[in-house]
């Protein structure tokens, strides 16, 4: 029932049921959302991980920014365990989200803070931004970035784990 409701919402925005998101643009003008969710096992290490991301300035260089705080302000349905988080980061395009994820600084210096040993049990996924419905035009922001972050030069790991260069990666 809930899945059907989401299909109707997306269809009203011009996205057909079961359709894959549009392919990444060659320019950096199709925002995406990186969603990190799961259970925190070691809060102190997760705080150190968050500080390391901030100090690296990777989000700043790639146009990424948090659009949610990790804990709900209200729960309308279901139960949320006290150690569960859901954090969303908006990037100006999939290429910049991949550049963050595959950056040498993130893969070699920051990610080990969270993973070795595990400070949480998380999934990290990327979602395309839904098109703005016609009736919402002029009622919300431009639904786009006004600054160009497409040329950010971030050193990448030799073997990316996501993106078109990754083994078994899809475009």
Secondary structure, 3 states (H helix, E strand, C coil): CHHHHHHHHHHHCCCCCCCCCCCCCCCCCCCEEEEEEEEECCHHHHHHHHHHHHHHCHHHHHCCEECCCCCCCCCCCCCCCCCEEEEEEEECCHHHHHHHHCEHHHHHHHHHHHHCCCCEEEEEEEEECCCCCHHHCCCCCCCCCCCCCCCCCCCECCCCCCCCCCCCCCC
